[in-house]
Amino acid sequence: TSKLEVNVEEDISRKIQVCPYRVSSQSSVVDDAEEFAALEDPDRRLESVETGDEKSPTISEWYRLQSNTFGATSFRRVENLLDAVEQTPSESVEFDFNRCGYTNLHVQIVLDGLLQARPECLTRLDLSRNRLLNVSLARCLGNVLMELQSIVHLSLSFNTLDDDCIEVLGDALSNSGVRLLEAAHCQITDRGGSLLFSALLYSDCVQMLDLSWNHLDTVSGQAIGRFLSTQKTLKELLLAGNHLYQELQCTVPLLLGMIGNETLELLDLSWNGLRGEELGRALSKAVQQSKLKCLKLECNMLSEVELSFVVKLAKKSETLVELWLGSNVFEDTVLVELVRTFMRHPTLLVLSLGPFQFIPQTVAKLCRICKRKYPAKQIIYQGVLRAKPARPVDVQEMLLERSRFLAQKPKKAKLKRDLGHLMLQFGDAETSLLTREEFVLALKRFRLKLDRALLKALMDAFEAPKKLVDTGAMALKYLTKHPTERPIVKSAKRKGQK
């Protein structure tokens, strides 16, 4: 009854082969089914392509084959992009993997496919918000950037770029055609920033760098200064939200590197905690000797000392078009001088005092005159402060109003009292100075219940020398605002005898 047993009586000449057929586990004899089909080896197709025996697969087919080989999921979106690259090579294609959540393996297979096809139409590669970059993938991405010189826009924002990844990508970017690099919120360290700017020192393609909200510090600031002193193509540099606040070691070398730079047009140093007189001097000198058009210094807590230098550089700069100074400490005199300078400047068109800034009446009047004379100029602010200052808080009146409310609206109706009657008693008393114990006792006799905190604050507000309570002043203040008539005393009626 073995599964390999064969009935010899039916066909004695049949040769016994070693498992030539499928064996079913549900039967006790050999199943007369078809022979096993040989499994296809994925590597054979690649070998046949190399030898020319088979037609070369398309990029999407190669992508699916590689995904099956490494056990990764193939995505229809990626296949459509690869088909578009192959079918329409003349049209520009953008690989947008923002928020896709692809793993390192998925992205690496796609980048290998791009290296296989070498398209000339790929212009933008967006890998932001995936948290996927490691050293291996950075090398693969660097190879793609160096081989495909058509990629001009690379976005890596909201990824984690350690120093090793930055070193690999920096070398690749220096030999690539990337013009716009976005690496905001990438946790780039001070050493990583220094490596990146040192690698891009002699790049002849880069035009915009966005390294906002990283951890660039002193060493990076010095590297940025050297980078700006030799760079001939950079137009925009965004450095908001870093740690470039060391005045002499970091900020001043960074700004002095701008001197003689004729290509930089936008510099964003917002949210860096910039302060100091040396900063003002370096900023004024750098802006005057450069071709800068837009300067952003928002949210740095600049005071009157630094803003005075900003006014001077605005007067002497011949190319400045936009000046953003929101969320700093403005004095009235500095604001007036700043708006007057803006009105007279021939090239300045935008002055931002902050979308939440309130300006005084004198500055608002200058802004209205500027808007009427020069309609093309724009001043950004929130609103105008009132001409009359706010009324000061009268603590005594506030406490008496609270006591009056509690006396008229008690929890029980039978406890309702008119506080003015008590004040009349205080006014008629022979002495107006009571001790704290006597004042509390007078309230108990009047059957007025106040909480301890309010009672203590009321006695402190009308305190006289030697810790006495001035009830005369209290009565005068209350009755002046709430004049009260004296209560009518009803005579007691005698009951008749039955």
C-alpha positions in Angstrom: 0.0 0.0 0.0 3.0 2.3 -0.5 2.4 5.5 -2.4 5.1 4.4 -4.9 3.6 1.0 -5.6 2.8 0.3 -9.3 0.5 -2.4 -10.7 2.8 -4.5 -12.8 0.0 -6.6 -14.3 -1.4 -3.8 -16.4 1.8 -2.7 -18.1 4.8 -4.8 -17.2 7.0 -3.1 -19.7 6.6 0.4 -18.1 9.8 1.8 -16.6 9.7 3.1 -13.1 11.0 6.7 -12.9 12.0 8.5 -9.8 8.8 10.6 -9.0 7.9 11.6 -12.5 4.4 12.7 -11.6 2.7 14.7 -8.8 1.9 12.7 -5.8 -1.3 13.5 -4.1 -1.4 13.3 -0.3 -5.1 12.4 -0.5 -4.6 9.1 -2.5 -2.6 5.9 -2.0 -1.5 5.6 -5.6 0.4 7.8 -8.0 -1.7 10.6 -9.5 -1.6 10.5 -13.3 -1.4 14.3 -13.6 0.9 16.4 -15.7 4.6 16.6 -15.0 6.0 19.3 -12.9 6.6 22.6 -14.7 10.0 24.0 -14.3 10.1 27.2 -12.2 11.3 30.3 -14.0 14.5 31.7 -12.7 14.4 35.6 -12.7 18.1 35.8 -13.3 17.8 33.9 -16.6 15.8 36.8 -18.2 18.6 39.2 -17.3 21.2 36.8 -18.8 19.2 36.4 -22.0 18.9 40.2 -22.3 22.7 40.5 -21.9 23.3 37.8 -24.6 20.7 39.3 -26.9 18.5 36.2 -27.0 15.4 38.0 -25.7 13.9 41.5 -26.2 15.1 43.9 -23.5 12.3 44.6 -21.0 10.8 48.0 -20.4 11.7 50.1 -17.4 8.4 49.1 -15.7 9.0 45.4 -16.4 12.5 45.7 -15.0 11.1 47.4 -11.9 8.5 44.6 -11.3 11.2 42.0 -11.9 13.6 43.6 -9.4 10.8 44.0 -6.9 9.9 40.3 -7.1 13.6 39.4 -6.9 14.1 41.3 -3.6 10.6 40.5 -2.2 9.4 44.1 -2.4 6.0 45.4 -3.3 5.7 47.0 -6.7 3.5 50.2 -6.9 1.3 51.1 -9.8 2.1 54.8 -9.3 5.8 54.1 -9.8 5.2 52.0 -12.9 3.1 54.8 -14.5 5.9 57.2 -13.8 8.5 54.9 -15.4 6.3 54.3 -18.4 5.9 58.0 -18.8 9.7 58.4 -18.8 10.0 55.8 -21.5 7.1 56.7 -23.7 7.5 60.5 -23.8 11.2 61.2 -23.4 10.8 64.8 -24.6 8.4 65.9 -21.9 9.7 66.9 -18.4 8.8 64.4 -15.7 8.8 65.0 -11.9 9.2 62.2 -9.4 7.1 63.3 -6.4 7.3 60.8 -3.5 6.3 63.3 -0.9 4.5 61.7 2.0 4.4 58.3 0.3 6.1 56.4 3.1 8.3 54.2 0.8 11.0 52.2 2.5 14.7 52.4 1.6 14.4 49.3 -0.6 11.5 50.6 -2.6 13.2 53.9 -3.4 16.6 52.3 -4.1 14.9 50.0 -6.7 13.3 53.0 -8.4 16.7 54.9 -8.5 18.4 51.8 -10.0 15.7 51.8 -12.6 16.4 55.4 -13.4 20.1 54.5 -13.8 19.1 51.8 -16.2 17.0 54.0 -18.4 19.0 57.2 -18.0 16.1 59.6 -19.0 16.9 63.1 -20.1 13.5 64.5 -19.1 13.6 64.1 -15.3 13.8 67.6 -13.8 12.5 67.2 -10.2 13.0 64.6 -7.5 11.0 64.9 -4.3 11.8 62.5 -1.4 10.6 64.7 1.5 8.6 63.5 4.5 9.7 59.8 4.3 12.3 59.5 7.0 14.2 57.0 4.9 17.7 58.2 4.1 20.7 56.2 5.2 24.2 55.9 3.9 23.4 53.2 1.3 20.5 55.1 -0.1 22.5 58.4 -0.1 25.2 56.7 -2.3 22.5 55.5 -4.7 20.9 58.9 -4.8 24.3 60.5 -5.3 25.0 58.3 -8.3 21.6 59.2 -9.8 22.3 63.0 -9.3 25.8 62.7 -11.0 24.5 60.5 -13.9 21.3 62.4 -14.6 22.4 66.1 -14.9 18.8 67.0 -15.9 17.7 67.0 -12.3 17.6 70.6 -11.2 15.3 70.4 -8.1 16.0 68.0 -5.2 13.8 68.1 -2.1 14.9 66.1 1.0 12.9 68.1 3.7 11.7 66.4 6.8 14.1 63.5 6.6 17.0 62.7 8.9 20.3 63.5 7.4 23.3 62.5 9.6 26.9 63.5 9.0 27.7 60.5 6.8 24.7 61.1 4.5 25.6 64.8 4.2 29.2 63.9 3.3 28.1 61.6 0.5 25.4 63.9 -0.8 27.7 66.9 -0.7 30.2 65.3 -2.9 27.5 64.3 -5.3 25.8 67.7 -5.4 29.0 69.4 -6.2 29.2 67.4 -9.4 25.5 67.4 -10.3 23.2 69.8 -12.0 21.0 70.5 -9.0 20.0 74.2 -8.8 17.4 74.1 -6.0 18.1 72.1 -2.8 15.5 71.8 -0.1 16.7 70.3 3.2 14.6 71.9 5.9 13.8 70.1 9.1 16.4 67.5 8.5 18.2 67.6 11.9 21.5 68.6 10.1 24.2 69.1 12.8 26.8 71.8 12.9 29.5 69.5 11.5 27.1 68.3 8.7 26.3 71.9 7.7 30.1 72.6 7.5 30.6 69.5 5.3 27.8 70.5 3.0 28.9 74.1 2.5 32.5 73.1 2.1 31.6 70.6 -0.6 29.5 73.1 -2.5 32.2 75.7 -2.3 33.0 75.6 -6.1 29.6 74.4 -7.4 28.7 76.2 -10.6 25.0 75.2 -10.6 23.4 75.7 -7.2 21.1 78.8 -7.1 18.9 78.2 -4.0 19.6 76.5 -0.7 16.9 75.9 2.0 18.5 74.7 5.2 15.9 76.2 7.6 15.1 74.7 11.0 18.2 72.6 11.4 21.1 72.7 14.0 23.6 74.9 12.2 26.0 76.6 14.7 29.4 78.3 14.9 31.4 76.0 12.6 28.6 76.1 10.0 28.4 79.9 10.2 32.1 80.2 9.4 31.7 77.7 6.5 28.8 79.7 5.1 31.0 82.8 5.1 33.7 81.1 3.1 31.0 79.7 0.8 29.5 83.1 0.1 32.8 84.7 -0.5 33.6 82.3 -3.4 30.1 81.4 -4.7 29.2 82.9 -8.1 25.8 81.4 -8.8 23.8 81.3 -5.5 20.7 83.6 -5.5 18.7 82.5 -2.4 19.9 81.3 1.0 17.4 80.4 3.6 18.8 79.8 7.1 15.8 80.5 9.4 15.4 78.6 12.7 19.1 77.6 13.3 21.6 78.5 16.0 23.6 81.2 14.3 23.6 83.6 17.3 27.3 83.6 18.3 28.1 87.2 17.4 31.9 87.3 16.8 32.5 83.6 16.1 29.6 82.9 13.8 27.3 85.7 12.7 30.0 88.3 11.8 32.1 85.9 9.6 28.9 84.8 7.9 27.8 88.4 7.0 31.3 89.5 6.0 31.4 86.7 3.5 28.7 88.5 1.6 31.0 91.4 0.8 31.6 91.4 -3.0 29.0 88.7 -3.7 27.1 90.0 -6.8 24.6 87.1 -7.2 23.0 86.7 -3.8 19.5 88.3 -3.8 17.7 86.8 -0.8 19.0 86.1 2.7 16.7 84.8 5.5 18.2 84.9 9.0 14.9 84.8 10.9 14.5 82.9 14.2 18.3 82.8 15.0 18.4 85.0 18.1 20.7 87.6 16.5 21.7 90.4 18.8 24.7 92.8 19.4 26.3 96.0 18.2 29.0 94.1 16.2 26.2 92.3 14.4 24.7 95.6 13.3 28.0 96.9 12.0 28.7 93.8 10.0 25.2 93.7 8.6 25.3 97.3 7.5 28.7 96.8 5.8 27.7 93.5 4.1 24.4 94.8 2.7 25.9 98.0 1.4 28.7 96.1 -0.5 26.5 93.4 -2.0 23.5 93.1 -4.5 21.0 91.9 -1.9 17.4 92.5 -2.8 15.5 90.8 0.1 16.6 90.7 3.8 14.6 88.8 6.4 15.4 89.4 10.1 12.1 88.4 11.7 11.7 87.0 15.2 15.2 87.9 16.4 14.3 90.2 19.3 16.3 93.0 17.7 16.4 96.1 20.0 16.9 99.8 19.3 20.7 99.3 19.0 20.5 96.8 16.1 17.5 98.5 14.4 19.4 101.8 14.2 22.0 100.0 12.0 19.2 98.5 10.0 17.9 102.0 9.3 21.4 103.1 8.2 21.8 100.2 5.8 18.4 100.9 4.4 19.4 104.5 3.7 22.7 103.5 1.9 21.6 100.3 0.1 21.0 100.9 -3.6 19.5 97.4 -4.4 17.3 96.5 -1.4 13.6 95.9 -2.4 12.1 94.0 0.6 12.9 94.4 4.3 11.2 92.0 6.7 11.5 93.0 10.4 8.5 91.5 12.1 8.3 90.4 15.8 11.2 92.5 17.0 11.3 95.2 19.7 10.4 98.5 18.1 10.7 101.9 19.8 8.5 104.8 18.6 11.5 106.8 17.4 13.0 103.9 15.5 9.6 103.2 13.8 9.2 106.8 12.7 12.8 106.9 11.3 12.3 103.5 9.6 9.0 104.5 7.9 10.5 107.8 6.7 13.5 106.1 5.3 11.2 103.6 3.5 9.2 106.5 2.0 12.3 108.2 0.6 14.1 105.1 -0.6 13.9 104.8 -4.4 14.0 100.9 -4.6 12.4 99.7 -1.4 8.8 98.4 -2.1 8.0 96.2 0.9 8.5 96.9 4.6 7.1 94.3 7.0 6.7 95.3 10.7 5.1 92.0 11.4 1.5 90.8 10.7 0.8 91.0 14.5 2.5 94.4 15.2 0.4 97.4 16.4 1.9 100.8 15.6 1.3 104.2 17.3 -0.8 107.0 15.7 2.2 109.0 14.5 3.6 106.1 12.6 0.2 105.2 11.2 -0.2 108.8 9.9 3.2 108.4 8.0 2.0 105.0 6.6 -1.2 106.7 5.2 0.9 109.5 3.6 3.2 106.9 2.1 0.3 104.9 0.7 -1.2 108.0 -0.8 2.0 109.3 -2.4 3.5 105.9 -3.4 0.8 103.4 -4.2 3.3 100.7 -5.2 4.9 100.7 -1.7 3.5 98.3 0.9 3.9 98.4 4.7 2.7 95.3 6.6 1.4 95.7 10.2 -1.6 94.5 12.2 -3.3 97.7 13.4 -3.0 101.1 15.2 -2.9 101.7 18.9 -5.6 103.9 20.4 -4.8 107.6 21.0 -6.0 107.5 24.6 -4.2 105.0 26.9 -6.2 102.4 28.8 -8.0 103.4 32.0 -6.0 102.3 35.1 -7.5 99.7 37.3 -9.0 101.0 40.6 -8.5 98.1 43.0 -10.6 99.6 45.8 -13.6 100.2 43.5 -13.2 96.7 42.0 -13.3 95.0 45.5 -16.3 97.1 46.6 -18.2 96.2 43.4 -17.5 92.5 44.1 -18.7 92.8 47.7 -21.9 94.7 46.6 -22.7 91.9 44.1 -22.2 89.1 46.7 -24.4 91.0 49.2 -27.3 91.5 46.7 -27.0 88.0 45.1 -26.4 85.5 47.9 -27.1 81.8 47.7 -30.1 82.1 50.0 -32.7 84.9 49.5 -33.0 85.6 53.2 -29.3 86.6 53.3 -29.7 89.4 50.9 -28.3 92.7 52.2 -27.7 96.3 50.9 -24.1 97.1 51.3 -24.9 100.8 51.3 -26.6 100.5 54.7 -23.4 99.2 56.2 -21.5 102.1 54.6 -23.9 104.6 56.1 -23.2 103.0 59.5 -19.5 103.4 58.9 -20.0 107.0 57.9 -22.0 107.8 61.1 -19.6 106.1 63.4 -17.5 108.2 65.8 -14.3 106.6 64.8 -13.4 105.7 61.2 -10.4 103.5 62.0 -11.1 99.9 63.1 -8.9 97.0 63.8 -9.1 94.0 61.5 -10.9 92.0 64.2 -13.5 94.8 64.7 -14.1 95.1 61.0 -14.7 91.4 60.7 -17.1 91.6 63.7 -19.0 94.5 62.1 -19.6 92.4 58.9 -20.8 89.5 61.1 -23.3 91.7 62.9 -24.5 93.0 59.5 -24.9 89.4 58.4 -22.8 89.9 55.3 -20.8 86.8 54.2 -17.6 87.3 52.2 -14.9 84.8 51.4 -11.6 85.0 53.2 -9.6 86.1 50.2 -11.9 88.9 49.3 -12.2 90.1 52.9 -8.4 90.2 53.3 -8.0 92.0 50.0 -10.6 94.6 51.0 -8.9 95.3 54.3 -5.5 95.6 52.6 -6.9 98.0 50.0 -8.2 100.4 52.7 -5.3 99.9 55.2 -4.4 102.7 57.5 -1.2 103.1 59.6 -0.7 100.4 62.3 -2.6 97.9 60.2 -6.0 99.5 60.8 -8.9 99.6 58.4 -10.1 103.1 57.2 -13.9 102.5 57.1 -14.5 106.3 56.6 -12.6 106.2 53.2 -14.4 103.0 52.3 -17.8 104.5 53.0 -17.0 107.7 51.1 -15.8 105.8 48.0 -18.8 103.5 47.9 -21.5 106.1 48.6 -20.0 108.5 46.0 -20.7 105.9 43.3 -23.8 104.3 44.8 -25.7 106.8 46.9 -28.0 105.0 49.3 -31.1 106.2 51.2 -31.3 105.4 54.9 -33.5 102.4 55.8 -37.0 103.0 57.1 -37.3 101.6 60.7 -40.8 100.3 61.3 -42.2 100.7 64.8 -43.1 97.5 66.7 -46.9 96.9 67.0 -48.4 95.9 70.3 -50.5 92.8 70.3 -53.9 93.2 71.9 -55.0 90.9 74.7 -57.7 88.4 73.9 
